[in-house]
């Protein structure tokens, strides 16, 4: 299997300079411009955003929580606009539209965000080799700023002062959604049912939601026997809650949707694009949530796992050593910013700009094999490689004088000799003192 990583960073160098010169083209600035227009129109009395209307744009998934929340918001007197993002999940969107309409949504927006999700969010994560706590490729975290940005845009266009989501009061997604809301629509009012006593006193858990859904005739993709929460997009799929909350409980075999059990994968190396068939990208981890508690999550990210392995290899092949050290440090910052919900922040803009710049010469082709959940790099090539075969060869000394190594070693060993001298002096002093 060969993966070609093109240098989009070099191709976009001119565009990057233009982006600095014309900052208003930045997506965040476009959204903030919409905020200014709405506020200006409101001040002139043209747009009625009065309290009695109470229009709310709900980030709607069609699942248990947001289906119940849609009805609950209606009960509270809100007019609900349901917004559903297509980020590559396997979903019957027209069925979801009909369901939201049946539940009482005033309008339903189904937005195809796949292209911008890949170009503006997944690709920067691949460039960064982004990973949280050494294992999680953050497929959910990367999608949230993309989804929340469009939700804000719809709220502004529809004159809605309220936005809402179905994230729990214990998780990371509440932070990710709301950090984006406030960054792009500072005056917005956020309704978070799972943090409101009138909601969580009524619905103490998913069983109460199931009962409510049954009472209201809400069709659901999950059942009490399989109550785990699922989030899927182009990059990954995640599972949590229900029986998975006990870290000792092994996930049932029928839970996984994207990957084959590595034990059942083909018994030979197979260069195939069907990474899921080979059990690649399946992890079961306990991670540290931003809010301070540990949680158990199961993830399948076959494509992202392969891309990260290939990008790591070609990056080492083409990037200067000292530049890569700095880049790795920034990649750690990027991963934290994404996981914690700081995509639309000054530091987030800065780190992404620097990471993009670091990729100027990162391009090439990586050949790899897949075998029972593992990715094996076989070869690589690049016209921008810093690898000099003649220089490194053991058969020639062209361009390199071996005698120079003696001075290099002595200089670098100087501090080690000094440290040894100090330790001996201190030890001798301790002996004399004794």
Secondary structure as UniProt FT lines:
FT   STRAND          2..5
FT   HELIX           8..11
FT   HELIX           13..21
FT   HELIX           23..25
FT   HELIX           27..43
FT   TURN            44..45
FT   TURN            51..53
FT   STRAND          55..59
FT   HELIX           64..75
FT   TURN            76..77
FT   STRAND          79..86
FT   HELIX           93..102
FT   TURN            103..104
FT   STRAND          107..112
FT   HELIX           114..117
FT   HELIX           118..122
FT   HELIX           123..128
FT   TURN            133..135
FT   HELIX           139..158
FT   STRAND          162..164
FT   TURN            169..170
FT   HELIX           173..184
FT   TURN            186..187
FT   STRAND          189..191
FT   HELIX           193..195
FT   HELIX           197..200
FT   TURN            201..202
FT   HELIX           206..216
FT   TURN            224..225
FT   STRAND          229..232
FT   STRAND          237..240
FT   HELIX           242..245
FT   TURN            247..248
FT   HELIX           253..255
FT   HELIX           262..264
FT   HELIX           275..278
FT   TURN            279..281
FT   STRAND          282..288
FT   TURN            290..291
FT   STRAND          294..300
FT   HELIX           302..318
FT   HELIX           321..340
FT   HELIX           346..358
FT   TURN            359..361
FT   STRAND          364..371
FT   TURN            372..373
FT   STRAND          374..381
FT   TURN            383..384
FT   HELIX           389..392
FT   TURN            394..395
FT   TURN            398..399
FT   TURN            402..403
FT   HELIX           404..433
//
